[in-house]
Amino acid sequence: MQDTVIEMVSYKLKAGVSREDLAATQEQVNGFLQTLPGFMYRSVAENDSGVLYDVVYWQDMASAKAADEAFMSHAAGKALMAIADEQSVSMSHMPVLSQAQGQCSAA
């Protein structure tokens, strides 16, 4: 069985923060995550209520937990947290129980 872990963070943006403000943080966040051991994949989505879901796949729980600590002290983490409504932030780490991959590789 694999040790893959999904990190799911949900949050809303602070009042007055635009999608452009959010977009401005994403390259920095992605670049930072790509330097971390165990990083596999990240995507961000938004539901109809304006809740953002930031989903990150890690090779193992140790990598996920180490990334959390590094993220909060890094400029990329600070930039994202500056536009997030802190009261709405929820984060969890979940071990993957089952997975499959399709043949489509569209990103």
C-alpha positions in Angstrom: 0.0 0.0 0.0 1.2 3.5 -0.8 1.8 6.2 1.8 0.4 8.9 -0.4 -1.4 11.7 1.5 -3.9 14.2 0.4 -3.8 17.6 2.0 -7.1 19.5 1.6 -7.3 23.2 2.6 -10.6 25.1 2.2 -11.0 28.8 2.7 -12.7 31.9 1.5 -11.0 35.1 0.4 -11.1 38.2 2.6 -13.7 40.8 1.6 -12.5 43.0 -1.2 -9.9 40.4 -2.4 -10.2 39.7 -6.2 -9.6 36.6 -8.2 -6.7 38.5 -9.7 -5.2 38.9 -6.2 -5.5 35.2 -5.7 -4.0 34.5 -9.1 -1.0 36.6 -8.3 -0.1 34.3 -5.4 -0.4 31.0 -7.3 2.8 31.0 -9.2 4.8 31.8 -6.0 2.9 29.0 -4.0 3.4 26.5 -6.8 7.1 27.3 -7.2 7.6 26.9 -3.5 5.8 23.6 -3.3 7.8 22.3 -6.2 11.0 22.7 -4.2 9.8 20.6 -1.3 10.6 16.9 -0.8 7.6 14.6 -1.3 5.5 17.1 -3.3 3.5 15.4 -6.1 0.6 17.6 -7.3 -1.5 20.6 -6.5 -4.8 22.0 -7.7 -7.1 24.8 -6.6 -10.8 24.9 -7.3 -13.8 27.0 -6.2 -17.4 26.0 -5.5 -20.5 28.1 -6.2 -20.4 29.5 -2.7 -16.9 31.0 -3.1 -15.1 28.4 -1.0 -11.7 27.6 -2.4 -10.3 24.0 -2.2 -6.6 23.7 -2.3 -5.7 20.0 -2.8 -2.1 18.8 -2.6 -0.8 15.3 -3.0 2.3 14.3 -0.9 4.3 11.1 -1.1 3.9 10.6 2.7 2.6 12.1 5.9 6.1 13.3 7.0 6.5 15.3 3.8 3.0 16.9 4.2 3.6 17.8 7.9 7.1 19.3 7.1 5.6 21.3 4.3 3.0 22.9 6.6 5.6 24.3 8.9 7.8 25.5 6.0 4.8 27.0 4.2 3.7 29.2 7.0 7.1 30.9 7.4 7.8 31.3 3.6 6.9 34.4 1.6 4.5 32.3 -0.6 2.6 31.1 2.4 2.4 34.5 4.0 1.1 36.0 0.7 -1.7 33.5 0.4 -2.6 33.7 4.1 -2.7 37.5 3.8 -5.7 37.3 1.4 -7.5 34.3 3.0 -10.2 34.8 5.6 -8.5 33.2 8.5 -11.9 32.3 10.2 -12.8 30.2 7.1 -9.5 28.2 6.8 -9.8 24.4 7.4 -7.1 21.9 6.7 -6.8 18.2 6.9 -4.4 15.4 5.9 -5.8 12.1 4.7 -4.0 8.9 3.7 -5.0 7.7 0.3 -6.9 4.4 0.5 -7.4 3.8 -3.2 -6.4 5.5 -6.4 -6.6 5.2 -10.2 -5.2 7.2 -13.0 -6.8 7.8 -16.3 -5.2 7.8 -19.7 -6.0 11.5 -20.3 -3.1 13.8 -19.3 -4.8 17.2 -19.8 -3.7 19.7 -17.2 
